[in-house]
Amino acid sequence: MKILVTGGAGFIGSNLTDRLISEGHQVVILDDFSAGNEKFVNPKSSVIQCDIRDAKKVDQAFASFKPDAVFHMAAQIDLRKSIEDPKADYAINVTGSKNVLSSAQKHGVKKFVFASSAAVYGDNQNLPIKESESIKAEMQYGKSKAEIEQALKESGIKSVVLRYANVYGPRQGTIGEGGVIAKFCKRLVRCELISIFGTGEQTRDFVFVQDIVDANIRALSSDKDFAIYNVSTARETSVNNIAGMLLKISGKNCKIKHLDPVKGEVMRNSLDNQLIKKELMWKPCTSLDLGLSETWKWFKERDISRKT
């Protein structure tokens, strides 16, 4: 199958691209490398360097490749930037995404898989949150994801929306919903002070990147016209617990400092995953201990390689 992956040089997109190529698909990556990394690009993929805000270039990419399916991973995920410059955030996450969707419609794409987020639910404490809960996004990032979900529903293209919990794993940057693990790993490598905002008892639903990749692969085979699924472990884990596990896994003895809490931070979060288990036969297969071990190993080896 001919598959286009936007943001295919990024954290999740590059891991997904590797899997797609290993399964025999022909993959073109569409990425502007503002956040992606050339080192993550699979050599068996083709790359079109393009900003999704450039509708003409996006359409040219679709016209030249004529993909059967699209995985739309490209996004602006920095919360701080979205607050400081909401117009730029909207231009990427909404206007840019609609450029991709418009070209997909124009060029006959048969399946569109969209990387959405738990952020669409806002501060909903009816945990674990089901897909049937109301959309109450409070931040620009979540509002943008919700707007594209609606656009896909009305598009006429067979689409699957995957609402990710807090994704973590190898190749992750420190920005975004699961970035706390990447931040901790980077500090542990150099045994620097680990900073935790607030008490550290705030919880998140951490899901390993390869489990996210598995969900995307299964979404590709869905025969539904439109579907929305949470992708999660349905388990809450505190930031303190994450820090403690990484200290044990790394064998480091770094100090932890608690800072003032972040104003308006959601204290608890977890997503229900029964629907995706039932309809796509997906389940998270990576334990938190194994996932953190794999993540730590990647960051440790990456730091060593920089020194040689």
Backbone bond lengths (Angstrom), bond angles and torsions (degrees), N, CA, C in turn:
res aa  C-N    CA-C-N  psi(-1)  N-CA   C-N-CA  omega(-1)  CA-C   N-CA-C  phi
1 M - - - 1.457 - - 1.526 109.88 -
2 K 1.321 116.52 143.99 1.462 121.62 176.99 1.528 108.52 -90.80
3 I 1.338 115.02 118.28 1.459 119.90 -172.57 1.524 110.55 -127.15
4 L 1.331 115.98 132.30 1.455 122.03 175.24 1.520 108.68 -104.43
5 V 1.339 116.50 130.15 1.461 121.93 178.98 1.524 108.65 -117.89
6 T 1.327 116.67 109.67 1.472 118.80 174.42 1.528 107.75 -77.42
7 G 1.321 116.38 142.24 1.458 119.11 -176.60 1.518 112.04 68.72
8 G 1.327 116.28 27.20 1.466 121.13 -175.06 1.511 115.20 -73.07
9 A 1.333 117.11 -5.13 1.469 120.70 175.13 1.522 111.08 -100.41
10 G 1.314 116.48 4.08 1.458 121.30 -178.17 1.515 112.61 -91.80
11 F 1.312 115.61 -172.01 1.466 123.49 -175.93 1.529 112.56 -56.21
12 I 1.320 116.93 -65.67 1.465 120.22 -177.82 1.530 110.51 -75.51
13 G 1.323 116.64 -41.64 1.460 120.65 -176.49 1.511 113.88 -60.19
14 S 1.329 117.80 -38.84 1.468 119.94 -179.32 1.522 111.31 -72.21
15 N 1.329 116.90 -37.65 1.466 119.75 175.84 1.523 111.10 -64.89
16 L 1.329 116.52 -38.50 1.453 120.94 176.82 1.529 111.23 -65.92
17 T 1.336 116.23 -43.97 1.457 120.73 179.70 1.525 111.36 -58.34
18 D 1.329 116.24 -42.87 1.469 119.68 177.91 1.523 111.27 -57.15
19 R 1.327 116.44 -43.29 1.468 120.01 -179.20 1.523 111.35 -67.67
20 L 1.319 116.73 -44.02 1.462 119.94 -179.65 1.522 111.56 -59.70
21 I 1.313 116.29 -42.92 1.469 120.38 179.65 1.517 110.95 -67.68
22 S 1.325 116.94 -38.23 1.471 120.16 178.32 1.524 111.62 -63.79
23 E 1.344 116.27 -24.34 1.463 120.50 179.35 1.526 112.37 -94.37
24 G 1.343 116.38 8.05 1.455 120.66 171.96 1.513 116.58 93.18
25 H 1.317 118.20 8.31 1.461 120.61 179.61 1.530 111.26 -81.68
26 Q 1.315 115.44 153.78 1.465 121.84 174.39 1.524 107.29 -93.40
27 V 1.325 117.03 120.37 1.465 120.85 -171.53 1.519 112.09 -120.23
28 V 1.332 114.80 132.81 1.458 122.05 169.52 1.521 107.45 -114.93
29 I 1.325 115.47 130.52 1.458 122.41 178.23 1.528 108.87 -97.22
30 L 1.322 115.39 130.83 1.464 121.45 174.16 1.522 107.18 -111.65
31 D 1.338 117.83 111.75 1.453 120.89 -173.38 1.527 109.44 -153.46
32 D 1.336 116.60 141.71 1.471 119.28 177.01 1.525 111.76 -97.04
33 F 1.335 116.89 -2.39 1.467 124.31 177.84 1.525 113.29 61.92
34 S 1.313 116.80 24.24 1.462 120.06 172.59 1.526 109.85 -72.49
35 A 1.322 116.48 -29.56 1.461 121.85 176.62 1.523 111.40 -127.31
36 G 1.320 117.27 -22.91 1.451 121.48 -179.93 1.517 112.29 -72.25
37 N 1.319 115.72 165.75 1.456 122.26 -176.79 1.525 109.26 -126.54
38 E 1.317 116.99 125.84 1.461 121.05 -179.97 1.524 111.91 -58.86
39 K 1.330 117.18 -29.29 1.467 120.74 -179.65 1.522 112.19 -68.43
40 F 1.334 117.37 -19.85 1.458 121.23 -179.50 1.530 112.64 -87.10
41 V 1.325 117.61 -9.11 1.455 121.31 -174.39 1.526 110.78 -73.90
42 N 1.310 115.96 125.19 1.470 120.82 177.51 1.524 109.13 -66.64
43 P 1.342 118.25 127.37 1.469 120.84 -177.20 1.524 114.40 -63.31
44 K 1.329 116.85 -16.85 1.463 120.23 179.29 1.532 112.47 -89.40
45 S 1.321 116.15 -1.23 1.467 120.23 176.49 1.519 109.52 -95.43
46 S 1.324 115.98 163.55 1.461 121.68 171.73 1.525 107.83 -105.31
47 V 1.319 116.45 149.82 1.462 120.15 -175.98 1.519 110.59 -124.32
48 I 1.322 114.49 131.58 1.461 121.22 171.33 1.520 106.49 -116.71
49 Q 1.337 116.61 112.94 1.459 119.75 179.99 1.515 108.94 -80.06
50 C 1.318 114.92 115.41 1.459 119.80 -171.78 1.514 111.19 -158.65
51 D 1.309 116.24 137.61 1.459 123.16 173.73 1.519 107.39 -88.33
52 I 1.331 117.42 125.47 1.464 119.87 -176.14 1.525 112.80 -64.71
53 R 1.324 117.63 -12.11 1.462 120.28 175.35 1.524 111.76 -74.41
54 D 1.322 116.75 -14.87 1.469 122.12 179.23 1.527 108.44 -91.22
55 A 1.329 116.03 92.10 1.461 121.47 -174.27 1.530 112.54 -58.27
56 K 1.328 116.64 -37.93 1.465 120.69 -178.52 1.522 111.47 -64.42
57 K 1.319 117.11 -46.79 1.463 120.86 -179.76 1.525 111.91 -67.77
58 V 1.326 115.62 -37.00 1.466 119.29 176.56 1.523 109.65 -60.72
59 D 1.315 116.27 -46.14 1.458 120.09 -178.90 1.531 111.59 -65.55
60 Q 1.314 117.17 -36.75 1.462 120.92 176.97 1.523 111.09 -62.87
61 A 1.331 116.06 -38.40 1.464 120.53 178.14 1.523 110.99 -63.29
62 F 1.330 116.50 -44.05 1.467 120.62 177.92 1.521 111.19 -65.05
63 A 1.316 116.45 -41.35 1.469 121.30 -177.91 1.521 111.56 -64.77
64 S 1.318 117.09 -37.49 1.463 120.22 -177.20 1.526 112.56 -78.11
65 F 1.339 116.61 -34.41 1.472 120.11 -176.39 1.519 113.45 -95.84
66 K 1.320 117.24 -34.19 1.469 123.90 -177.31 1.540 111.51 52.03
67 P 1.324 117.21 65.20 1.468 120.62 -176.92 1.528 112.67 -69.69
68 D 1.333 114.75 150.14 1.461 120.90 173.16 1.527 110.31 -81.85
69 A 1.338 115.37 -32.47 1.467 120.52 -176.54 1.525 110.15 -141.69
70 V 1.328 115.00 155.19 1.465 121.84 178.95 1.520 109.35 -129.69
71 F 1.326 116.00 132.21 1.463 122.17 167.27 1.516 106.10 -107.94
72 H 1.320 116.78 113.28 1.460 120.42 -176.40 1.524 109.99 -97.57
73 M 1.340 115.14 99.42 1.463 122.51 -178.06 1.529 112.45 -106.73
74 A 1.323 117.63 -20.65 1.465 121.12 -174.56 1.527 111.04 -62.78
75 A 1.339 115.82 132.78 1.473 120.15 179.87 1.520 110.22 -167.70
76 Q 1.310 114.84 160.21 1.457 122.69 170.53 1.522 105.42 -95.90
77 I 1.339 117.87 114.30 1.460 120.46 -171.66 1.528 113.82 -113.22
78 D 1.322 116.72 3.88 1.462 120.39 -178.86 1.525 109.74 -82.22
79 L 1.340 116.25 109.89 1.467 121.63 -178.18 1.522 111.22 -58.69
80 R 1.332 116.71 -40.65 1.455 120.37 -178.84 1.529 111.29 -61.87
81 K 1.320 115.93 -43.51 1.464 120.00 179.21 1.522 111.46 -65.16
82 S 1.329 116.04 -37.01 1.468 119.87 -179.22 1.522 111.14 -64.97
83 I 1.336 116.06 -31.01 1.466 120.92 178.39 1.524 110.56 -79.11
84 E 1.335 116.03 -42.42 1.461 121.09 -177.75 1.522 112.37 -70.68
85 D 1.332 116.54 -35.55 1.463 120.83 -176.66 1.522 110.09 -139.32
86 P 1.332 117.88 72.36 1.468 121.20 -176.58 1.524 113.63 -61.93
87 K 1.334 117.79 -28.19 1.469 120.15 178.91 1.521 111.18 -66.54
88 A 1.319 116.01 -42.60 1.463 120.19 178.40 1.525 110.54 -66.67
89 D 1.319 116.19 -39.45 1.462 121.18 177.95 1.530 110.29 -61.34
90 Y 1.314 115.98 -45.11 1.467 120.96 179.58 1.531 110.52 -64.00
91 A 1.328 115.68 -39.37 1.463 119.99 -178.16 1.524 111.50 -61.24
92 I 1.336 116.56 -36.72 1.468 120.31 179.90 1.522 110.98 -81.02
93 N 1.325 115.99 -55.36 1.463 120.49 -169.75 1.519 114.91 -77.94
94 V 1.324 117.48 -22.81 1.465 119.68 178.21 1.532 110.57 -110.51
95 T 1.332 116.96 -62.85 1.466 119.29 -178.20 1.524 110.97 -60.46
96 G 1.333 117.12 -45.79 1.463 120.66 179.06 1.516 112.15 -61.61
97 S 1.323 116.14 -43.82 1.473 120.27 179.30 1.526 111.12 -64.09
98 K 1.326 116.66 -37.93 1.471 119.77 178.52 1.532 111.02 -69.54
99 N 1.327 117.33 -29.25 1.472 119.86 173.34 1.528 110.04 -62.54
100 V 1.336 115.31 -44.37 1.468 120.08 178.97 1.524 110.32 -63.47
101 L 1.327 116.35 -44.48 1.464 120.62 -179.75 1.528 111.44 -64.52
102 S 1.332 117.08 -42.50 1.461 121.23 179.87 1.524 111.26 -60.19
103 S 1.323 116.67 -43.80 1.462 120.35 179.15 1.525 111.13 -68.08
104 A 1.330 116.45 -34.95 1.465 120.43 176.92 1.533 110.50 -62.41
105 Q 1.317 116.01 -41.78 1.465 120.13 177.22 1.534 111.25 -64.59
106 K 1.309 115.66 -46.56 1.461 122.40 -176.50 1.521 112.32 -61.79
107 H 1.339 116.23 -37.46 1.459 120.20 -173.02 1.531 113.84 -104.56
108 G 1.315 116.44 18.40 1.466 120.75 168.87 1.512 117.00 72.23
109 V 1.323 117.30 32.37 1.465 120.39 177.08 1.526 109.41 -63.83
110 K 1.336 114.97 135.14 1.463 119.82 -174.64 1.524 113.28 -91.62
111 K 1.337 118.12 -23.26 1.468 120.65 -178.56 1.523 109.71 -146.39
112 F 1.332 115.21 135.80 1.457 121.72 -179.40 1.526 107.73 -128.28
113 V 1.333 116.26 119.34 1.466 121.35 178.31 1.524 107.56 -111.38
114 F 1.320 115.72 124.87 1.469 121.58 -172.70 1.516 111.83 -113.96
115 A 1.327 116.35 129.64 1.456 122.24 176.64 1.529 109.60 -83.19
116 S 1.330 115.72 100.02 1.454 120.93 177.27 1.528 109.01 -101.65
117 S 1.318 116.74 -160.60 1.459 119.12 -169.17 1.523 112.79 -154.45
118 A 1.329 114.50 155.66 1.466 120.77 172.95 1.521 111.27 -62.33
119 A 1.335 116.47 -15.97 1.467 120.81 -178.57 1.528 112.58 -61.94
120 V 1.325 118.37 -18.95 1.466 120.36 -179.87 1.529 111.45 -66.93
121 Y 1.336 117.60 -21.78 1.462 121.08 -177.68 1.525 112.77 -84.01
122 G 1.330 117.52 -14.88 1.452 120.07 -176.15 1.523 111.00 65.82
123 D 1.323 116.16 -151.40 1.467 120.93 -178.80 1.524 109.76 -89.72
124 N 1.323 115.42 71.59 1.462 122.35 179.42 1.525 108.01 -96.91
125 Q 1.314 117.44 119.81 1.460 121.38 -177.09 1.528 112.99 -101.24
126 N 1.327 116.28 15.92 1.462 120.16 174.99 1.522 107.61 -85.62
127 L 1.336 115.50 73.61 1.473 121.85 -169.50 1.522 112.41 -91.34
128 P 1.345 116.82 150.34 1.466 126.52 -13.19 1.538 110.40 -69.82
129 I 1.299 116.51 141.84 1.467 122.08 -172.26 1.530 110.77 -73.85
130 K 1.326 115.52 129.68 1.465 121.38 177.73 1.528 110.58 -92.65
131 E 1.331 115.58 158.86 1.461 121.37 -179.98 1.519 112.10 -62.57
132 S 1.318 117.13 -21.82 1.467 121.77 -178.80 1.533 112.78 -76.89
133 E 1.325 117.58 -10.15 1.459 120.83 179.27 1.534 110.63 -66.20
134 S 1.312 115.90 153.06 1.466 121.17 -179.01 1.524 111.21 -67.24
135 I 1.338 114.90 149.97 1.458 121.47 173.89 1.525 108.04 -79.09
136 K 1.315 115.92 118.55 1.469 120.55 -179.36 1.527 110.23 -136.21
137 A 1.328 115.58 46.99 1.463 120.33 -179.05 1.520 110.07 -60.49
138 E 1.317 116.42 132.91 1.453 121.96 -178.83 1.529 112.36 -105.09
139 M 1.322 116.55 -30.42 1.455 121.09 -179.13 1.534 110.09 -99.66
140 Q 1.324 115.97 158.12 1.455 121.89 -177.03 1.524 111.95 -56.78
141 Y 1.330 116.70 -39.66 1.471 120.65 -178.77 1.527 111.25 -58.02
142 G 1.331 116.37 -49.55 1.455 120.53 179.89 1.516 112.78 -65.94
143 K 1.338 116.79 -37.76 1.462 120.85 177.84 1.524 110.93 -62.94
144 S 1.327 116.22 -39.86 1.466 120.85 179.50 1.523 111.03 -64.06
145 K 1.324 116.26 -43.92 1.466 120.30 179.00 1.528 110.58 -61.86
146 A 1.330 116.27 -42.31 1.459 120.50 -179.66 1.528 111.52 -64.25
147 E 1.324 116.79 -37.56 1.455 120.33 179.89 1.530 111.39 -65.55
148 I 1.314 117.18 -38.80 1.466 119.93 179.14 1.521 110.84 -73.05
149 E 1.315 117.32 -34.48 1.467 119.36 174.76 1.527 110.07 -56.55
150 Q 1.326 116.91 -45.83 1.461 121.56 -179.87 1.519 111.21 -65.32
151 A 1.331 116.70 -40.26 1.468 120.55 178.37 1.521 111.11 -61.97
152 L 1.317 117.10 -38.85 1.463 120.79 178.06 1.529 111.30 -66.49
153 K 1.323 115.62 -40.26 1.466 120.21 179.89 1.519 111.00 -59.76
154 E 1.332 116.26 -32.82 1.460 121.60 -177.97 1.526 113.44 -94.26
155 S 1.317 117.27 -0.73 1.464 121.12 -169.79 1.529 115.59 -78.14
156 G 1.330 116.09 -27.24 1.461 118.57 -175.62 1.519 113.56 89.56
157 I 1.341 117.32 -7.45 1.461 121.68 175.72 1.523 108.85 -89.94
158 K 1.322 117.06 139.57 1.453 119.70 174.45 1.525 108.06 -62.54
159 S 1.327 115.81 120.17 1.464 120.08 -171.44 1.522 111.86 -133.84
160 V 1.327 114.21 145.40 1.458 121.40 173.07 1.524 107.87 -125.40
161 V 1.317 115.71 125.00 1.461 122.61 176.46 1.518 108.15 -100.49
162 L 1.316 116.78 125.35 1.456 121.76 177.76 1.525 108.95 -111.43
163 R 1.312 115.90 113.16 1.462 120.70 179.08 1.532 108.67 -91.39
164 Y 1.317 115.19 103.35 1.452 120.88 -176.71 1.526 112.01 -76.05
165 A 1.328 114.74 143.50 1.459 120.59 165.92 1.533 106.69 -80.06
166 N 1.305 119.55 -147.86 1.470 122.71 -176.72 1.527 110.06 -87.97
167 V 1.310 115.47 99.52 1.456 121.34 -175.89 1.530 110.35 -79.81
168 Y 1.341 115.96 140.35 1.460 120.96 176.72 1.522 109.05 -144.19
169 G 1.335 116.10 164.23 1.452 119.82 176.11 1.515 112.87 147.01
170 P 1.330 117.31 -177.46 1.462 122.14 178.30 1.522 112.28 -55.88
171 R 1.319 115.43 143.02 1.469 125.92 179.74 1.523 113.67 81.98
172 Q 1.310 117.54 1.68 1.463 118.91 -177.67 1.517 112.18 -75.36
173 G 1.340 115.33 141.97 1.456 120.75 170.37 1.515 109.23 -87.69
174 T 1.307 116.25 -177.59 1.468 120.09 -176.69 1.527 112.75 -93.19
175 I 1.343 116.52 -0.28 1.464 120.69 179.21 1.522 109.47 -95.11
176 G 1.324 116.81 145.74 1.457 120.27 174.26 1.512 113.32 108.17
177 E 1.328 115.11 -177.86 1.454 121.77 -168.46 1.528 114.41 -66.81
178 G 1.322 118.04 -33.78 1.461 120.66 -179.97 1.509 112.70 -102.01
179 G 1.330 116.86 10.28 1.459 121.82 -172.23 1.510 115.22 -64.59
180 V 1.331 118.25 -15.49 1.460 120.60 -178.77 1.526 110.75 -61.19
181 I 1.318 117.94 -35.62 1.466 121.02 -179.97 1.521 110.48 -68.49
182 A 1.328 116.95 -42.41 1.460 120.64 176.97 1.530 110.59 -63.19
183 K 1.322 116.77 -40.37 1.470 120.53 178.35 1.525 110.93 -61.72
184 F 1.325 115.79 -46.32 1.469 119.90 179.60 1.530 110.42 -61.05
185 C 1.335 117.37 -44.25 1.467 120.81 -178.17 1.523 111.39 -62.44
186 K 1.324 116.47 -42.29 1.467 119.81 179.62 1.520 111.21 -62.67
187 R 1.320 116.85 -38.57 1.468 120.03 179.66 1.527 110.94 -73.73
188 L 1.322 116.86 -35.37 1.459 120.40 179.82 1.523 111.70 -65.91
189 V 1.319 117.09 -35.64 1.460 120.65 179.86 1.525 110.47 -55.31
190 R 1.330 115.90 -39.07 1.472 121.00 -178.23 1.532 112.43 -104.26
191 C 1.332 114.15 7.23 1.474 121.78 -178.42 1.526 111.58 51.59
192 E 1.311 114.78 47.71 1.460 121.10 176.49 1.524 109.74 -90.86
193 L 1.300 116.33 166.15 1.456 122.64 179.40 1.530 110.49 -59.87
194 I 1.328 116.08 131.24 1.458 121.61 177.04 1.518 108.84 -94.72
195 S 1.310 116.03 120.15 1.460 121.23 -178.58 1.523 110.52 -98.58
196 I 1.321 115.95 130.80 1.459 122.00 177.16 1.519 108.07 -124.20
197 F 1.317 116.49 126.80 1.458 120.59 179.55 1.529 110.40 -79.13
198 G 1.321 115.62 133.55 1.456 120.34 179.14 1.522 112.05 71.24
199 T 1.315 115.79 -152.91 1.467 121.51 -176.86 1.528 112.63 -74.68
200 G 1.329 116.75 -22.64 1.456 120.57 -175.61 1.519 112.60 86.03
201 E 1.317 116.24 -0.22 1.466 119.93 179.53 1.529 112.10 -87.08
202 Q 1.340 116.75 -1.06 1.461 119.17 174.15 1.534 109.22 -64.53
203 T 1.330 115.87 140.07 1.465 120.39 -174.14 1.526 111.90 -111.95
204 R 1.330 114.08 152.75 1.458 121.73 174.68 1.529 108.70 -140.06
205 D 1.311 114.94 165.45 1.461 122.70 179.71 1.532 106.82 -105.03
206 F 1.331 116.91 97.38 1.463 121.52 -173.98 1.530 110.87 -91.73
207 V 1.344 115.58 123.62 1.458 120.80 -178.42 1.531 109.24 -124.44
208 F 1.327 116.09 133.70 1.459 122.09 -174.16 1.524 111.37 -72.47
209 V 1.323 115.58 145.38 1.460 121.06 -172.86 1.526 113.02 -59.82
210 Q 1.325 118.56 -36.26 1.463 119.32 -179.72 1.527 111.93 -68.45
211 D 1.328 116.93 -28.36 1.466 119.77 173.49 1.533 110.08 -70.26
212 I 1.325 116.57 -35.37 1.462 120.76 174.57 1.526 110.19 -63.74
213 V 1.318 116.48 -42.18 1.473 121.06 177.60 1.527 109.81 -60.57
214 D 1.321 117.20 -43.95 1.466 120.94 178.54 1.531 111.22 -58.35
215 A 1.322 116.54 -41.23 1.466 120.68 179.75 1.526 110.40 -63.42
216 N 1.317 117.06 -40.95 1.463 120.82 178.10 1.533 111.55 -63.76
217 I 1.313 116.84 -41.76 1.466 121.04 178.73 1.527 110.27 -61.71
218 R 1.311 116.37 -42.77 1.462 120.06 179.31 1.529 111.36 -68.45
219 A 1.323 116.89 -33.91 1.463 120.61 178.19 1.524 111.10 -63.44
220 L 1.317 116.34 -31.03 1.463 120.93 -179.28 1.527 111.48 -61.76
221 S 1.319 117.18 -30.68 1.463 120.92 -177.44 1.529 113.24 -93.03
222 S 1.324 117.39 0.47 1.463 120.67 179.53 1.528 110.53 -65.07
223 D 1.338 116.57 138.47 1.465 120.38 179.69 1.530 112.01 -102.59
224 K 1.314 117.15 8.56 1.462 120.64 -179.70 1.521 110.92 -76.64
225 D 1.335 116.36 148.88 1.462 120.50 176.91 1.526 110.79 -68.51
226 F 1.329 116.05 -37.67 1.465 120.80 178.88 1.517 108.53 -157.15
227 A 1.326 115.73 132.62 1.466 119.76 -179.55 1.526 109.92 -149.41
228 I 1.326 115.20 149.28 1.463 122.07 177.22 1.521 108.39 -125.54
229 Y 1.337 115.95 131.00 1.460 120.55 179.53 1.534 111.06 -135.15
230 N 1.326 115.67 138.51 1.456 120.62 166.67 1.524 108.16 -76.11
231 V 1.325 116.67 141.62 1.464 121.31 174.09 1.517 106.68 -120.36
232 S 1.324 116.85 108.25 1.458 120.67 -168.42 1.521 111.05 -160.27
233 T 1.335 114.49 176.68 1.465 120.08 172.23 1.528 110.82 -98.73
234 A 1.341 116.05 -13.89 1.473 122.93 -175.79 1.527 111.47 63.64
235 R 1.341 116.10 23.50 1.460 120.71 178.82 1.532 110.30 -124.83
236 E 1.314 115.83 142.22 1.463 121.03 176.71 1.529 109.94 -94.76
237 T 1.327 114.84 135.07 1.463 120.61 175.82 1.518 108.20 -132.85
238 S 1.320 117.32 131.26 1.459 120.39 -178.18 1.526 111.26 -77.73
239 V 1.321 115.70 155.41 1.462 121.45 176.57 1.523 110.05 -62.68
240 N 1.331 116.96 -37.03 1.467 120.23 176.36 1.526 111.49 -60.32
241 N 1.323 116.33 -41.04 1.456 120.89 179.86 1.526 110.76 -64.90
242 I 1.329 116.20 -40.97 1.468 120.40 177.82 1.524 110.32 -60.48
243 A 1.331 116.24 -46.45 1.464 120.75 179.99 1.525 110.81 -61.02
244 G 1.323 116.61 -43.50 1.459 120.76 180.00 1.520 112.72 -64.06
245 M 1.332 116.43 -41.88 1.469 120.49 179.45 1.522 111.14 -65.23
246 L 1.331 116.80 -41.02 1.467 119.73 -179.79 1.529 111.80 -68.72
247 L 1.318 117.19 -35.43 1.464 120.00 175.46 1.529 110.29 -61.76
248 K 1.310 116.50 -42.63 1.463 121.40 179.33 1.526 111.33 -66.97
249 I 1.341 116.72 -45.66 1.464 121.32 -178.12 1.523 111.36 -64.46
250 S 1.325 116.33 -40.75 1.465 121.16 -176.23 1.526 112.89 -79.69
251 G 1.321 116.26 -21.96 1.451 119.80 -175.95 1.519 112.86 74.16
252 K 1.320 115.97 13.86 1.462 120.99 -178.72 1.542 110.44 -86.72
253 N 1.320 115.19 161.57 1.457 120.64 178.84 1.531 109.81 -124.85
254 C 1.324 115.56 45.52 1.467 120.83 -177.06 1.536 110.16 -74.24
255 K 1.303 115.13 152.33 1.456 120.90 178.78 1.525 111.08 -85.43
256 I 1.323 115.12 151.96 1.469 121.85 178.99 1.530 108.39 -115.52
257 K 1.328 115.07 134.53 1.461 120.62 176.92 1.519 109.47 -123.60
258 H 1.322 116.74 132.24 1.457 121.41 177.88 1.528 109.60 -95.00
259 L 1.329 115.32 127.74 1.460 122.01 -179.26 1.528 109.98 -103.63
260 D 1.304 116.23 174.80 1.462 120.10 176.50 1.524 110.04 -59.03
261 P 1.327 117.24 142.97 1.473 119.29 -179.83 1.524 111.93 -64.92
262 V 1.334 115.32 153.88 1.457 121.13 177.15 1.528 108.29 -79.27
263 K 1.324 116.02 126.66 1.463 120.87 -178.08 1.530 110.74 -61.55
264 G 1.333 115.69 127.88 1.453 120.97 176.92 1.513 114.87 81.03
265 E 1.328 118.33 5.99 1.463 120.53 -178.86 1.526 111.34 -66.63
266 V 1.315 116.24 136.24 1.461 121.78 175.74 1.533 108.13 -68.33
267 M 1.320 117.19 128.62 1.467 120.12 -175.58 1.525 113.48 -83.37
268 R 1.330 116.56 -30.59 1.472 119.02 179.97 1.521 109.09 -136.86
269 N 1.339 114.93 143.65 1.464 118.40 177.55 1.525 110.54 -156.11
270 S 1.307 115.71 136.70 1.459 122.15 175.06 1.520 108.45 -164.58
271 L 1.329 116.76 143.65 1.459 121.65 -178.50 1.522 111.58 -112.05
272 D 1.306 116.31 138.52 1.460 122.15 174.27 1.533 109.06 -71.07
273 N 1.323 117.60 140.89 1.472 120.08 -179.07 1.527 113.82 -124.62
274 Q 1.322 116.73 18.96 1.461 119.56 -177.20 1.529 113.22 -66.53
275 L 1.324 117.12 -33.79 1.463 119.76 -176.87 1.528 111.96 -67.04
276 I 1.319 117.10 -45.67 1.468 119.66 -179.79 1.532 110.81 -68.99
277 K 1.315 116.64 -31.30 1.463 119.81 175.38 1.529 111.03 -63.13
278 K 1.335 114.58 -42.20 1.462 120.29 -176.98 1.521 112.52 -74.32
279 E 1.321 117.49 -45.26 1.466 120.64 -170.69 1.531 114.22 -92.30
280 L 1.322 118.18 -30.76 1.467 120.24 179.20 1.522 112.49 -112.21
281 M 1.330 116.07 1.90 1.474 120.77 179.22 1.528 111.54 56.29
282 W 1.326 115.70 35.61 1.464 121.09 178.98 1.513 109.74 -103.26
283 K 1.317 115.42 147.25 1.461 120.59 170.01 1.526 108.42 -151.98
284 P 1.337 117.85 152.53 1.468 119.67 177.44 1.522 109.50 -69.70
285 C 1.318 116.18 128.75 1.466 120.42 -175.74 1.525 113.58 -108.71
286 T 1.318 116.92 -9.84 1.467 120.96 -175.20 1.520 110.23 -102.04
287 S 1.326 116.37 117.73 1.465 119.87 177.05 1.521 109.51 -65.67
288 L 1.316 116.12 156.28 1.463 120.51 179.52 1.527 110.57 -61.23
289 D 1.306 117.33 -39.83 1.462 121.05 -179.73 1.533 110.95 -62.54
290 L 1.329 116.74 -45.16 1.467 120.24 179.24 1.522 110.95 -67.59
291 G 1.329 116.43 -42.93 1.459 120.29 -179.50 1.517 112.22 -61.82
292 L 1.335 116.32 -43.37 1.458 120.02 178.48 1.529 111.18 -66.56
293 S 1.321 116.35 -36.31 1.469 120.17 177.84 1.521 111.12 -63.51
294 E 1.335 116.50 -44.02 1.460 120.85 178.77 1.529 111.30 -65.31
295 T 1.316 115.34 -38.25 1.465 120.05 179.86 1.526 110.66 -68.07
296 W 1.323 116.25 -45.97 1.464 120.16 178.13 1.529 110.94 -60.03
297 K 1.320 117.16 -43.77 1.466 121.59 179.73 1.517 110.74 -57.46
298 W 1.333 116.67 -42.65 1.468 120.35 -178.73 1.525 111.26 -65.54
299 F 1.321 117.08 -45.72 1.462 119.79 -179.50 1.525 111.38 -66.29
300 K 1.318 117.36 -38.79 1.462 121.69 179.42 1.526 110.55 -63.94
301 E 1.334 116.96 -46.75 1.454 120.82 -179.22 1.517 111.64 -67.07
302 R 1.309 116.31 -34.72 1.464 120.52 179.25 1.525 110.31 -66.13
303 D 1.319 116.93 -38.94 1.459 119.92 179.65 1.529 110.45 -68.14
304 I 1.332 116.92 -39.57 1.451 122.08 178.48 1.517 110.54 -62.42
305 S 1.354 116.55 -42.68 1.457 121.00 -178.70 1.530 111.66 -64.70
306 R 1.312 116.82 -29.68 1.466 120.80 179.15 1.537 111.28 -69.33
307 K 1.342 115.32 -27.98 1.449 119.46 -176.50 1.520 112.63 -85.25
308 T 1.345 117.59 -15.11 1.452 120.78 -176.81 1.513 111.60 -97.04
